[in-house]
């Protein structure tokens, strides 16, 4: 530690007497190896403690507040005088709650977001532009984004509105079912044999026959047809394109021929008691339902198909997976799959960015934020992070907390019981397979500025008519779809598509 000149000691004593208490470690952190910062500048930099208010999805784990008190102490030692208010909203309400809070002018500093709701929040002006703030307050983070070029995906009308994540992966769906229960009932499909929606239909009916009183699935048929048709969902009010279309012609999902097929299959599952009727309400987190053993079938991704621990609450549960339509193309995850954004009404965006910049460069801080406190929320065996005794994915007191993914740094991620060894390298390798392609519209940020009212009516029609069709709850599916299609056309669908097509064409013009 550098020595302190006597005159600096006198100044420090004077500061303490006047009740302005600054940790000594902050003073030394402001001192470079070649020269110490002037004490007058040091006193000017000292600011009162502030609270950074943050929102994430899921349930708040038991040790969260304790961990983030430690995070606060650590960043204070690095010169960032902040504490944290860490808040969680259940996933089933997360996107809608964020939109309501933003519309009401609520103040917070930082939140997790993902594709669809991020675009909605960005289009409504809910996020603070970071063009000048990012390089000033998070220079290391800014350099990383300059090198990987992903900020385009969070840029709308020239404004950077979020910070995308840095993981390369593909989430093409796998069918997954409870292997322990299937085997008990004599159901044993050959490995990787469930590849089509018809294969899924056969398996679901077998499981229903074996377990007639069980909750079977919350998944409608539509996702399986998305894969079969190579549909590129724009995640923008039911609009999309076909991956193989060189012109990227924008289309409405309900107008596509496969929409009728999917609705008829959902109706078949509904009538057979396979598709749980509560699923239309969207009140249940399907991932939690699956891990708690309340479902027999769902769809998953390569990530959770091959994670060492799928997160079951009971170690007796086992799963079997099968890749759906393996020959079909599927786009890789967008950088906006997981985003950290700063609220437009944030009172401390500079401090939020300084925190994020520290997280980019400081492994000790990364371990603390992602894994928690060694001995309390995790234990370290070599380089591998493990749960403390008697805890697992489902019962963890901190690890695997929801919404952390926007904070992930490939350079710091450690092997865990869920993701062992070079798991994330393998995920990146999977994303590079020929049938897994980068989206030609991967950086597209759509604005609803000119068509906001028409989109609101489109969404209302979906809630009133479309949702029941997709969940197979209409008596005559063909008539219901014909009516729904016409209502959407009458609402101005052509105008909506024309405006979205204009934005798509503009994006392609500058990015091809």
HELIX and SHEET records of a PDB file:
HELIX    1   1 UNK A    6  UNK A   17  1                                  12    
HELIX    2   2 UNK A   24  UNK A   29  1                                   6    
HELIX    3   3 UNK A   39  UNK A   45  1                                   7    
HELIX    4   4 UNK A   64  UNK A   77  1                                  14    
HELIX    5   5 UNK A   91  UNK A  103  1                                  13    
HELIX    6   6 UNK A  115  UNK A  123  1                                   9    
HELIX    7   7 UNK A  131  UNK A  137  1                                   7    
HELIX    8   8 UNK A  139  UNK A  148  1                                  10    
HELIX    9   9 UNK A  150  UNK A  154  5                                   5    
HELIX   10  10 UNK A  179  UNK A  184  1                                   6    
HELIX   11  11 UNK A  197  UNK A  210  1                                  14    
HELIX   12  12 UNK A  222  UNK A  229  1                                   8    
HELIX   13  13 UNK A  253  UNK A  255  5                                   3    
HELIX   14  14 UNK A  257  UNK A  271  1                                  15    
HELIX   15  15 UNK A  277  UNK A  281  5                                   5    
HELIX   16  16 UNK A  286  UNK A  291  1                                   6    
HELIX   17  17 UNK A  302  UNK A  306  1                                   5    
HELIX   18  18 UNK A  335  UNK A  337  5                                   3    
HELIX   19  19 UNK A  349  UNK A  361  1                                  13    
HELIX   20  20 UNK A  363  UNK A  370  1                                   8    
HELIX   21  21 UNK A  404  UNK A  407  5                                   4    
HELIX   22  22 UNK A  423  UNK A  431  1                                   9    
HELIX   23  23 UNK A  452  UNK A  461  1                                  10    
HELIX   24  24 UNK A  462  UNK A  466  3                                   5    
HELIX   25  25 UNK A  467  UNK A  470  1                                   4    
HELIX   26  26 UNK A  477  UNK A  490  1                                  14    
HELIX   27  27 UNK A  493  UNK A  511  1                                  19    
SHEET    1   A 5 UNK A  82  UNK A  89  0                                        
SHEET    2   A 5 UNK A  50  UNK A  57  1                                        
SHEET    3   A 5 UNK A 110  UNK A 113  1                                        
SHEET    4   A 5 UNK A 339  UNK A 341 -1                                        
SHEET    5   A 5 UNK A 163  UNK A 164 -1                                        
SHEET    1   B 2 UNK A 155  UNK A 156  0                                        
SHEET    2   B 2 UNK A 159  UNK A 160 -1                                        
SHEET    1   C 3 UNK A 297  UNK A 300  0                                        
SHEET    2   C 3 UNK A 174  UNK A 178 -1                                        
SHEET    3   C 3 UNK A 319  UNK A 323 -1                                        
SHEET    1   D 3 UNK A 231  UNK A 236  0                                        
SHEET    2   D 3 UNK A 239  UNK A 242 -1                                        
SHEET    3   D 3 UNK A 251  UNK A 252 -1                                        
SHEET    1   E 2 UNK A 330  UNK A 331  0                                        
SHEET    2   E 2 UNK A 436  UNK A 437  1                                        
SHEET    1   F 2 UNK A 379  UNK A 381  0                                        
SHEET    2   F 2 UNK A 384  UNK A 386 -1                                        
END                                                                             
